[in-house]
Each structure stands twice: as C-alpha cells, then as structure tokens.
Amino acid sequence: MTDDQNHITIEPGKRGGKPCIRSMRITVYDVLEWLASGMSETEILEDYPELTQDDIRACLAFAADREHRLSTIAPA
C-alpha cells in the first residue's frame, strides 16, 4: 500500500489549505472528482503527466482513511 504521507501535502496558503499532491496545485479532491466522473487512471496520467500512479493511489488511500476516521467518530 502507498504511504500517502509522501504524496499528500497540506499548505495553508495553497488551494485554501486543501490536501494537494506533492505540493502541486492539484488537490486530492480534483483526482477523486476525475475518477468519479469516469476518467481512468490512464486518462488522468495522460492529461496530467506530472502525476504518477502512486499519486492517484495515495489520493484513494487518503480519502479512505478520512472516511474511516469519520465513521469511527460518528454518533451511533
């Protein structure tokens, strides 16, 4: 599994403090939105050659971890 800490960065002055990929201006949300709209990993990598397959997997891992943390603190 990819260690998303090496791929996901949060900087207060960049993209409103949203989680970004390796200090670029591409956010985790951007990648998740592209995947949700039906873009394949290959299409994303062709359109954004600065990204890697590990970056995309780190976005998925980051989102899964965030969802897991939210579900464990939500009231029953």
N, CA, C and O atoms as a CHARMM CRD file, in Angstrom:
* protein
*
  304
    1    1 MET  N      0.84000  -1.18400   0.00000 PROA 1      0.00000
    2    1 MET  CA     0.00000   0.00000   0.00000 PROA 1      0.00000
    3    1 MET  C      0.88700   1.25000   0.00000 PROA 1      0.00000
    4    1 MET  O      1.96200   1.26700   0.59900 PROA 1      0.00000
    5    2 THR  N      0.41600   2.27700  -0.67600 PROA 2      0.00000
    6    2 THR  CA     1.16200   3.52600  -0.79500 PROA 2      0.00000
    7    2 THR  C      1.10600   4.31900   0.50400 PROA 2      0.00000
    8    2 THR  O      0.05900   4.39400   1.14700 PROA 2      0.00000
    9    3 ASP  N      2.21500   4.89800   0.87800 PROA 3      0.00000
   10    3 ASP  CA     2.26800   5.77100   2.04200 PROA 3      0.00000
   11    3 ASP  C      1.86200   7.16700   1.59000 PROA 3      0.00000
   12    3 ASP  O      2.67300   7.89400   1.01600 PROA 3      0.00000
   13    4 ASP  N      0.60800   7.54700   1.84700 PROA 4      0.00000
   14    4 ASP  CA     0.10900   8.82400   1.33400 PROA 4      0.00000
   15    4 ASP  C      0.81100  10.02700   1.95700 PROA 4      0.00000
   16    4 ASP  O      0.70900  11.12600   1.41300 PROA 4      0.00000
   17    5 GLN  N      1.50800   9.86600   3.06000 PROA 5      0.00000
   18    5 GLN  CA     2.22400  10.99000   3.66700 PROA 5      0.00000
   19    5 GLN  C      3.33300  11.50700   2.76200 PROA 5      0.00000
   20    5 GLN  O      3.71000  12.67500   2.85900 PROA 5      0.00000
   21    6 ASN  N      3.86200  10.66300   1.88900 PROA 6      0.00000
   22    6 ASN  CA     4.89600  11.09600   0.95800 PROA 6      0.00000
   23    6 ASN  C      4.31000  11.76800  -0.27600 PROA 6      0.00000
   24    6 ASN  O      5.04400  12.37700  -1.05500 PROA 6      0.00000
   25    7 HSD  N      3.01300  11.66600  -0.46200 PROA 7      0.00000
   26    7 HSD  CA     2.37100  12.18200  -1.66100 PROA 7      0.00000
   27    7 HSD  C      1.40800  13.32600  -1.37700 PROA 7      0.00000
   28    7 HSD  O      1.23200  14.20400  -2.22100 PROA 7      0.00000
   29    8 ILE  N      0.79100  13.33200  -0.22000 PROA 8      0.00000
   30    8 ILE  CA    -0.23700  14.32500   0.09500 PROA 8      0.00000
   31    8 ILE  C      0.34100  15.37700   1.03400 PROA 8      0.00000
   32    8 ILE  O      0.88300  15.05700   2.09200 PROA 8      0.00000
   33    9 THR  N      0.21500  16.63500   0.62700 PROA 9      0.00000
   34    9 THR  CA     0.71800  17.74000   1.43900 PROA 9      0.00000
   35    9 THR  C     -0.40900  18.73600   1.68800 PROA 9      0.00000
   36    9 THR  O     -1.32500  18.88000   0.87900 PROA 9      0.00000
   37   10 ILE  N     -0.32000  19.41000   2.81500 PROA 10     0.00000
   38   10 ILE  CA    -1.29200  20.45100   3.15300 PROA 10     0.00000
   39   10 ILE  C     -0.51200  21.70100   3.52200 PROA 10     0.00000
   40   10 ILE  O      0.26000  21.70900   4.48100 PROA 10     0.00000
   41   11 GLU  N     -0.72500  22.76000   2.74100 PROA 11     0.00000
   42   11 GLU  CA    -0.05900  24.03200   2.97500 PROA 11     0.00000
   43   11 GLU  C     -1.14200  25.10700   3.08800 PROA 11     0.00000
   44   11 GLU  O     -1.95500  25.26100   2.17600 PROA 11     0.00000
   45   12 PRO  N     -1.16100  25.85200   4.19800 PROA 12     0.00000
   46   12 PRO  CA    -2.23000  26.82100   4.42400 PROA 12     0.00000
   47   12 PRO  C     -2.44700  27.80900   3.27000 PROA 12     0.00000
   48   12 PRO  O     -3.59100  28.17200   2.99600 PROA 12     0.00000
   49   13 GLY  N     -1.40000  28.24700   2.59800 PROA 13     0.00000
   50   13 GLY  CA    -1.54700  29.24800   1.54900 PROA 13     0.00000
   51   13 GLY  C     -1.79400  28.69100   0.16200 PROA 13     0.00000
   52   13 GLY  O     -1.89700  29.45500  -0.79800 PROA 13     0.00000
   53   14 LYS  N     -1.89200  27.38100   0.03500 PROA 14     0.00000
   54   14 LYS  CA    -2.06300  26.76700  -1.28100 PROA 14     0.00000
   55   14 LYS  C     -3.42600  26.10000  -1.37400 PROA 14     0.00000
   56   14 LYS  O     -3.77100  25.24600  -0.55700 PROA 14     0.00000
   57   15 ARG  N     -4.19500  26.49900  -2.38000 PROA 15     0.00000
   58   15 ARG  CA    -5.52200  25.94100  -2.64500 PROA 15     0.00000
   59   15 ARG  C     -6.39500  25.93100  -1.38500 PROA 15     0.00000
   60   15 ARG  O     -7.15400  24.99400  -1.13900 PROA 15     0.00000
   61   16 GLY  N     -6.26200  26.99800  -0.60200 PROA 16     0.00000
   62   16 GLY  CA    -7.09200  27.14100   0.59200 PROA 16     0.00000
   63   16 GLY  C     -6.81100  26.11900   1.67000 PROA 16     0.00000
   64   16 GLY  O     -7.67400  25.83600   2.50200 PROA 16     0.00000
   65   17 GLY  N     -5.60600  25.55800   1.66500 PROA 17     0.00000
   66   17 GLY  CA    -5.24400  24.57600   2.68900 PROA 17     0.00000
   67   17 GLY  C     -5.76800  23.18300   2.41300 PROA 17     0.00000
   68   17 GLY  O     -5.70200  22.31200   3.28000 PROA 17     0.00000
   69   18 LYS  N     -6.29500  22.96000   1.20300 PROA 18     0.00000
   70   18 LYS  CA    -6.79600  21.63000   0.85100 PROA 18     0.00000
   71   18 LYS  C     -5.62200  20.67400   0.63500 PROA 18     0.00000
   72   18 LYS  O     -4.53400  21.10500   0.25100 PROA 18     0.00000
   73   19 PRO  N     -5.83600  19.38500   0.88000 PROA 19     0.00000
   74   19 PRO  CA    -4.78400  18.40500   0.64300 PROA 19     0.00000
   75   19 PRO  C     -4.41800  18.36500  -0.84400 PROA 19     0.00000
   76   19 PRO  O     -5.28400  18.17700  -1.69900 PROA 19     0.00000
   77   20 CYS  N     -3.14000  18.54300  -1.13900 PROA 20     0.00000
   78   20 CYS  CA    -2.63600  18.55700  -2.51000 PROA 20     0.00000
   79   20 CYS  C     -1.65900  17.41100  -2.71900 PROA 20     0.00000
   80   20 CYS  O     -1.20600  16.77200  -1.77000 PROA 20     0.00000
   81   21 ILE  N     -1.35200  17.17200  -3.97600 PROA 21     0.00000
   82   21 ILE  CA    -0.41100  16.11100  -4.31600 PROA 21     0.00000
   83   21 ILE  C      0.98300  16.70200  -4.44100 PROA 21     0.00000
   84   21 ILE  O      1.22700  17.57600  -5.27400 PROA 21     0.00000
   85   22 ARG  N      1.89400  16.21800  -3.60800 PROA 22     0.00000
   86   22 ARG  CA     3.31200  16.59700  -3.62500 PROA 22     0.00000
   87   22 ARG  C      3.53700  18.09100  -3.81400 PROA 22     0.00000
   88   22 ARG  O      4.35600  18.49500  -4.64000 PROA 22     0.00000
   89   23 SER  N      2.83500  18.89400  -3.07500 PROA 23     0.00000
   90   23 SER  CA     2.97500  20.35200  -3.08400 PROA 23     0.00000
   91   23 SER  C      2.59400  21.00400  -4.41400 PROA 23     0.00000
   92   23 SER  O      2.86300  22.18700  -4.62600 PROA 23     0.00000
   93   24 MET  N      1.97100  20.23900  -5.30300 PROA 24     0.00000
   94   24 MET  CA     1.46800  20.83000  -6.54100 PROA 24     0.00000
   95   24 MET  C      0.12100  21.48700  -6.24100 PROA 24     0.00000
   96   24 MET  O     -0.35900  21.44700  -5.10800 PROA 24     0.00000
   97   25 ARG  N     -0.47400  22.07900  -7.24700 PROA 25     0.00000
   98   25 ARG  CA    -1.76800  22.71500  -7.07200 PROA 25     0.00000
   99   25 ARG  C     -2.92800  21.78200  -7.41500 PROA 25     0.00000
  100   25 ARG  O     -4.07700  22.21800  -7.48900 PROA 25     0.00000
  101   26 ILE  N     -2.63100  20.51600  -7.62000 PROA 26     0.00000
  102   26 ILE  CA    -3.66000  19.51000  -7.87600 PROA 26     0.00000
  103   26 ILE  C     -4.06600  18.92300  -6.53000 PROA 26     0.00000
  104   26 ILE  O     -3.22900  18.41500  -5.78400 PROA 26     0.00000
  105   27 THR  N     -5.36900  19.00000  -6.22600 PROA 27     0.00000
  106   27 THR  CA    -5.84300  18.52300  -4.92600 PROA 27     0.00000
  107   27 THR  C     -6.28700  17.06700  -4.98800 PROA 27     0.00000
  108   27 THR  O     -6.53100  16.50900  -6.05700 PROA 27     0.00000
  109   28 VAL  N     -6.38000  16.48000  -3.81400 PROA 28     0.00000
  110   28 VAL  CA    -6.94100  15.14200  -3.68700 PROA 28     0.00000
  111   28 VAL  C     -8.35400  15.14900  -4.26600 PROA 28     0.00000
  112   28 VAL  O     -8.74700  14.22600  -4.98000 PROA 28     0.00000
  113   29 TYR  N     -9.10600  16.18900  -3.95600 PROA 29     0.00000
  114   29 TYR  CA   -10.48200  16.30200  -4.45900 PROA 29     0.00000
  115   29 TYR  C    -10.50500  16.29600  -5.98800 PROA 29     0.00000
  116   29 TYR  O    -11.36600  15.64800  -6.58400 PROA 29     0.00000
  117   30 ASP  N     -9.57600  17.00600  -6.63000 PROA 30     0.00000
  118   30 ASP  CA    -9.52000  17.02600  -8.09400 PROA 30     0.00000
  119   30 ASP  C     -9.42500  15.59900  -8.63300 PROA 30     0.00000
  120   30 ASP  O    -10.19100  15.20600  -9.51300 PROA 30     0.00000
  121   31 VAL  N     -8.48900  14.83800  -8.10100 PROA 31     0.00000
  122   31 VAL  CA    -8.26000  13.47200  -8.58000 PROA 31     0.00000
  123   31 VAL  C     -9.48800  12.60100  -8.31900 PROA 31     0.00000
  124   31 VAL  O     -9.90600  11.84200  -9.19400 PROA 31     0.00000
  125   32 LEU  N    -10.06200  12.70400  -7.13300 PROA 32     0.00000
  126   32 LEU  CA   -11.24900  11.90600  -6.81700 PROA 32     0.00000
  127   32 LEU  C    -12.41600  12.28000  -7.72700 PROA 32     0.00000
  128   32 LEU  O    -13.17600  11.41000  -8.15200 PROA 32     0.00000
  129   33 GLU  N    -12.55900  13.55900  -8.02300 PROA 33     0.00000
  130   33 GLU  CA   -13.62700  14.02300  -8.90900 PROA 33     0.00000
  131   33 GLU  C    -13.43400  13.46500 -10.32600 PROA 33     0.00000
  132   33 GLU  O    -14.39700  13.04900 -10.97000 PROA 33     0.00000
  133   34 TRP  N    -12.18100  13.46000 -10.80700 PROA 34     0.00000
  134   34 TRP  CA   -11.91300  12.90700 -12.13800 PROA 34     0.00000
  135   34 TRP  C    -12.25900  11.42500 -12.18600 PROA 34     0.00000
  136   34 TRP  O    -12.87100  10.95600 -13.14400 PROA 34     0.00000
  137   35 LEU  N    -11.86700  10.69500 -11.15500 PROA 35     0.00000
  138   35 LEU  CA   -12.18200   9.26700 -11.11000 PROA 35     0.00000
  139   35 LEU  C    -13.69000   9.04300 -11.04100 PROA 35     0.00000
  140   35 LEU  O    -14.22300   8.17100 -11.72700 PROA 35     0.00000
  141   36 ALA  N    -14.37400   9.82700 -10.21700 PROA 36     0.00000
  142   36 ALA  CA   -15.82300   9.69400 -10.07000 PROA 36     0.00000
  143   36 ALA  C    -16.56900  10.03900 -11.36000 PROA 36     0.00000
  144   36 ALA  O    -17.64900   9.50800 -11.61700 PROA 36     0.00000
  145   37 SER  N    -15.99400  10.92400 -12.16100 PROA 37     0.00000
  146   37 SER  CA   -16.64900  11.31000 -13.41800 PROA 37     0.00000
  147   37 SER  C    -16.42400  10.28000 -14.51400 PROA 37     0.00000
  148   37 SER  O    -16.97700  10.39900 -15.60800 PROA 37     0.00000
  149   38 GLY  N    -15.60500   9.25800 -14.21900 PROA 38     0.00000
  150   38 GLY  CA   -15.39900   8.18200 -15.17400 PROA 38     0.00000
  151   38 GLY  C    -14.04300   8.16600 -15.85300 PROA 38     0.00000
  152   38 GLY  O    -13.77400   7.28400 -16.66900 PROA 38     0.00000
  153   39 MET  N    -13.18500   9.12100 -15.53300 PROA 39     0.00000
  154   39 MET  CA   -11.84000   9.08500 -16.11600 PROA 39     0.00000
  155   39 MET  C    -11.08000   7.88700 -15.56100 PROA 39     0.00000
  156   39 MET  O    -11.18300   7.56700 -14.37700 PROA 39     0.00000
  157   40 SER  N    -10.33100   7.23900 -16.41400 PROA 40     0.00000
  158   40 SER  CA    -9.49700   6.12900 -15.95900 PROA 40     0.00000
  159   40 SER  C     -8.16900   6.68700 -15.44600 PROA 40     0.00000
  160   40 SER  O     -7.82200   7.83900 -15.70700 PROA 40     0.00000
  161   41 GLU  N     -7.43700   5.85500 -14.71500 PROA 41     0.00000
  162   41 GLU  CA    -6.10100   6.26300 -14.26700 PROA 41     0.00000
  163   41 GLU  C     -5.23900   6.63300 -15.46700 PROA 41     0.00000
  164   41 GLU  O     -4.49600   7.61300 -15.42700 PROA 41     0.00000
  165   42 THR  N     -5.33900   5.85900 -16.51600 PROA 42     0.00000
  166   42 THR  CA    -4.54300   6.12200 -17.71800 PROA 42     0.00000
  167   42 THR  C     -4.87400   7.48800 -18.30100 PROA 42     0.00000
  168   42 THR  O     -3.97100   8.23400 -18.67900 PROA 42     0.00000
  169   43 GLU  N     -6.16000   7.82400 -18.37900 PROA 43     0.00000
  170   43 GLU  CA    -6.56200   9.13200 -18.91400 PROA 43     0.00000
  171   43 GLU  C     -6.04500  10.27400 -18.04400 PROA 43     0.00000
  172   43 GLU  O     -5.58500  11.29500 -18.55600 PROA 43     0.00000
  173   44 ILE  N     -6.12300  10.09600 -16.73800 PROA 44     0.00000
  174   44 ILE  CA    -5.62300  11.13500 -15.82400 PROA 44     0.00000
  175   44 ILE  C     -4.12100  11.31900 -16.02700 PROA 44     0.00000
  176   44 ILE  O     -3.63900  12.44800 -16.12000 PROA 44     0.00000
  177   45 LEU  N     -3.39200  10.22500 -16.09600 PROA 45     0.00000
  178   45 LEU  CA    -1.94100  10.30200 -16.25500 PROA 45     0.00000
  179   45 LEU  C     -1.55000  10.88900 -17.61200 PROA 45     0.00000
  180   45 LEU  O     -0.52100  11.55500 -17.72000 PROA 45     0.00000
  181   46 GLU  N     -2.34900  10.65400 -18.63200 PROA 46     0.00000
  182   46 GLU  CA    -2.08800  11.25400 -19.94000 PROA 46     0.00000
  183   46 GLU  C     -2.35200  12.75800 -19.91600 PROA 46     0.00000
  184   46 GLU  O     -1.59000  13.53900 -20.48700 PROA 46     0.00000
  185   47 ASP  N     -3.45000  13.16200 -19.24300 PROA 47     0.00000
  186   47 ASP  CA    -3.81000  14.58700 -19.16700 PROA 47     0.00000
  187   47 ASP  C     -2.92700  15.36500 -18.19700 PROA 47     0.00000
  188   47 ASP  O     -2.71200  16.56400 -18.37500 PROA 47     0.00000
  189   48 TYR  N     -2.42000  14.69000 -17.17700 PROA 48     0.00000
  190   48 TYR  CA    -1.60000  15.33200 -16.14200 PROA 48     0.00000
  191   48 TYR  C     -0.32400  14.50600 -15.95200 PROA 48     0.00000
  192   48 TYR  O     -0.20500  13.76300 -14.97800 PROA 48     0.00000
  193   49 PRO  N      0.62700  14.63500 -16.87700 PROA 49     0.00000
  194   49 PRO  CA     1.83800  13.79600 -16.83300 PROA 49     0.00000
  195   49 PRO  C      2.71000  14.02500 -15.59800 PROA 49     0.00000
  196   49 PRO  O      3.59800  13.22200 -15.31100 PROA 49     0.00000
  197   50 GLU  N      2.46500  15.10600 -14.87200 PROA 50     0.00000
  198   50 GLU  CA     3.22400  15.33200 -13.63700 PROA 50     0.00000
  199   50 GLU  C      2.76700  14.40300 -12.51200 PROA 50     0.00000
  200   50 GLU  O      3.45200  14.27200 -11.49700 PROA 50     0.00000
  201   51 LEU  N      1.61400  13.75900 -12.69000 PROA 51     0.00000
  202   51 LEU  CA     1.11400  12.80900 -11.69800 PROA 51     0.00000
  203   51 LEU  C      1.65900  11.41500 -11.97800 PROA 51     0.00000
  204   51 LEU  O      2.06700  11.09700 -13.09500 PROA 51     0.00000
  205   52 THR  N      1.65300  10.60000 -10.93800 PROA 52     0.00000
  206   52 THR  CA     2.05300   9.20200 -11.06400 PROA 52     0.00000
  207   52 THR  C      0.91500   8.30900 -10.58800 PROA 52     0.00000
  208   52 THR  O     -0.03100   8.77200  -9.95000 PROA 52     0.00000
  209   53 GLN  N      1.02000   7.04200 -10.90400 PROA 53     0.00000
  210   53 GLN  CA     0.03600   6.08500 -10.42300 PROA 53     0.00000
  211   53 GLN  C      0.03600   6.05800  -8.89200 PROA 53     0.00000
  212   53 GLN  O     -1.02100   5.92200  -8.27600 PROA 53     0.00000
  213   54 ASP  N      1.19600   6.18500  -8.28600 PROA 54     0.00000
  214   54 ASP  CA     1.27400   6.23300  -6.82000 PROA 54     0.00000
  215   54 ASP  C      0.53900   7.45800  -6.25900 PROA 54     0.00000
  216   54 ASP  O     -0.06100   7.37800  -5.18700 PROA 54     0.00000
  217   55 ASP  N      0.58000   8.58100  -6.97100 PROA 55     0.00000
  218   55 ASP  CA    -0.15500   9.76900  -6.52800 PROA 55     0.00000
  219   55 ASP  C     -1.65900   9.48300  -6.48400 PROA 55     0.00000
  220   55 ASP  O     -2.34100   9.84300  -5.52500 PROA 55     0.00000
  221   56 ILE  N     -2.15700   8.83800  -7.52500 PROA 56     0.00000
  222   56 ILE  CA    -3.59000   8.51600  -7.59000 PROA 56     0.00000
  223   56 ILE  C     -3.95900   7.55600  -6.46900 PROA 56     0.00000
  224   56 ILE  O     -4.98400   7.73100  -5.81100 PROA 56     0.00000
  225   57 ARG  N     -3.14700   6.56600  -6.25500 PROA 57     0.00000
  226   57 ARG  CA    -3.42300   5.60900  -5.16600 PROA 57     0.00000
  227   57 ARG  C     -3.33800   6.28300  -3.80500 PROA 57     0.00000
  228   57 ARG  O     -4.08900   5.93700  -2.89300 PROA 57     0.00000
  229   58 ALA  N     -2.43400   7.24000  -3.66200 PROA 58     0.00000
  230   58 ALA  CA    -2.33600   7.97500  -2.39700 PROA 58     0.00000
  231   58 ALA  C     -3.60500   8.78500  -2.15500 PROA 58     0.00000
  232   58 ALA  O     -4.04600   8.90300  -1.01200 PROA 58     0.00000
  233   59 CYS  N     -4.19500   9.34200  -3.20000 PROA 59     0.00000
  234   59 CYS  CA    -5.45300  10.08000  -3.06300 PROA 59     0.00000
  235   59 CYS  C     -6.56600   9.15400  -2.58400 PROA 59     0.00000
  236   59 CYS  O     -7.35000   9.51100  -1.70400 PROA 59     0.00000
  237   60 LEU  N     -6.62600   7.96900  -3.16900 PROA 60     0.00000
  238   60 LEU  CA    -7.63600   6.99800  -2.74400 PROA 60     0.00000
  239   60 LEU  C     -7.41000   6.56000  -1.30200 PROA 60     0.00000
  240   60 LEU  O     -8.36400   6.44300  -0.53200 PROA 60     0.00000
  241   61 ALA  N     -6.16000   6.31800  -0.93400 PROA 61     0.00000
  242   61 ALA  CA    -5.84800   5.91600   0.43800 PROA 61     0.00000
  243   61 ALA  C     -6.17700   7.04100   1.41700 PROA 61     0.00000
  244   61 ALA  O     -6.69800   6.79100   2.50500 PROA 61     0.00000
  245   62 PHE  N     -5.87400   8.27500   1.02900 PROA 62     0.00000
  246   62 PHE  CA    -6.16100   9.42900   1.87200 PROA 62     0.00000
  247   62 PHE  C     -7.66300   9.54600   2.10400 PROA 62     0.00000
  248   62 PHE  O     -8.10700   9.75300   3.23400 PROA 62     0.00000
  249   63 ALA  N     -8.44700   9.41200   1.03100 PROA 63     0.00000
  250   63 ALA  CA    -9.90200   9.50600   1.14700 PROA 63     0.00000
  251   63 ALA  C    -10.46700   8.35800   1.97800 PROA 63     0.00000
  252   63 ALA  O    -11.37100   8.56300   2.78800 PROA 63     0.00000
  253   64 ALA  N     -9.94000   7.15700   1.78200 PROA 64     0.00000
  254   64 ALA  CA   -10.41200   6.00900   2.55600 PROA 64     0.00000
  255   64 ALA  C    -10.11700   6.19300   4.03700 PROA 64     0.00000
  256   64 ALA  O    -10.95300   5.88800   4.88800 PROA 64     0.00000
  257   65 ASP  N     -8.92700   6.69300   4.34000 PROA 65     0.00000
  258   65 ASP  CA    -8.55700   6.92800   5.73200 PROA 65     0.00000
  259   65 ASP  C     -9.44300   7.99800   6.36200 PROA 65     0.00000
  260   65 ASP  O     -9.88000   7.85900   7.50500 PROA 65     0.00000
  261   66 ARG  N     -9.70300   9.06400   5.61300 PROA 66     0.00000
  262   66 ARG  CA   -10.56600  10.13300   6.12800 PROA 66     0.00000
  263   66 ARG  C    -11.97600   9.59200   6.38200 PROA 66     0.00000
  264   66 ARG  O    -12.58000   9.89800   7.41000 PROA 66     0.00000
  265   67 GLU  N    -12.49300   8.80500   5.46500 PROA 67     0.00000
  266   67 GLU  CA   -13.82200   8.20800   5.63000 PROA 67     0.00000
  267   67 GLU  C    -13.84800   7.28600   6.84700 PROA 67     0.00000
  268   67 GLU  O    -14.80500   7.30000   7.62200 PROA 67     0.00000
  269   68 HSD  N    -12.80500   6.49300   7.01000 PROA 68     0.00000
  270   68 HSD  CA   -12.73000   5.59300   8.16200 PROA 68     0.00000
  271   68 HSD  C    -12.72800   6.38000   9.46900 PROA 68     0.00000
  272   68 HSD  O    -13.42900   6.02700  10.41800 PROA 68     0.00000
  273   69 ARG  N    -11.93200   7.45100   9.50900 PROA 69     0.00000
  274   69 ARG  CA   -11.87500   8.26700  10.72600 PROA 69     0.00000
  275   69 ARG  C    -13.21500   8.91200  11.01400 PROA 69     0.00000
  276   69 ARG  O    -13.62200   8.99600  12.17300 PROA 69     0.00000
  277   70 LEU  N    -13.91700   9.37500   9.97400 PROA 70     0.00000
  278   70 LEU  CA   -15.23300   9.98200  10.18500 PROA 70     0.00000
  279   70 LEU  C    -16.24800   8.95600  10.69900 PROA 70     0.00000
  280   70 LEU  O    -17.06700   9.26700  11.56400 PROA 70     0.00000
  281   71 SER  N    -16.18900   7.75000  10.17100 PROA 71     0.00000
  282   71 SER  CA   -17.15600   6.73500  10.57600 PROA 71     0.00000
  283   71 SER  C    -16.89600   6.24300  11.99500 PROA 71     0.00000
  284   71 SER  O    -17.81800   5.76100  12.65400 PROA 71     0.00000
  285   72 THR  N    -15.66500   6.35500  12.47800 PROA 72     0.00000
  286   72 THR  CA   -15.38300   5.88500  13.84000 PROA 72     0.00000
  287   72 THR  C    -15.72700   6.93600  14.89000 PROA 72     0.00000
  288   72 THR  O    -15.84600   6.61100  16.07100 PROA 72     0.00000
  289   73 ILE  N    -15.88900   8.19700  14.47300 PROA 73     0.00000
  290   73 ILE  CA   -16.25700   9.23200  15.45100 PROA 73     0.00000
  291   73 ILE  C    -17.71800   9.64200  15.35300 PROA 73     0.00000
  292   73 ILE  O    -18.20500  10.40200  16.19000 PROA 73     0.00000
  293   74 ALA  N    -18.42900   9.14200  14.32700 PROA 74     0.00000
  294   74 ALA  CA   -19.82800   9.49700  14.15400 PROA 74     0.00000
  295   74 ALA  C    -20.66700   8.85000  15.25400 PROA 74     0.00000
  296   74 ALA  O    -20.43300   7.70400  15.63700 PROA 74     0.00000
  297   75 PRO  N    -21.64900   9.60300  15.75300 PROA 75     0.00000
  298   75 PRO  CA   -22.51400   9.01700  16.79500 PROA 75     0.00000
  299   75 PRO  C    -23.36400   7.88100  16.23600 PROA 75     0.00000
  300   75 PRO  O    -23.77100   7.91200  15.07500 PROA 75     0.00000
  301   76 ALA  N    -23.62100   6.89600  17.05900 PROA 76     0.00000
  302   76 ALA  CA   -24.39500   5.72900  16.62500 PROA 76     0.00000
  303   76 ALA  C    -25.86600   6.01100  16.58500 PROA 76     0.00000
  304   76 ALA  O    -26.65400   5.13100  16.24000 PROA 76     0.00000
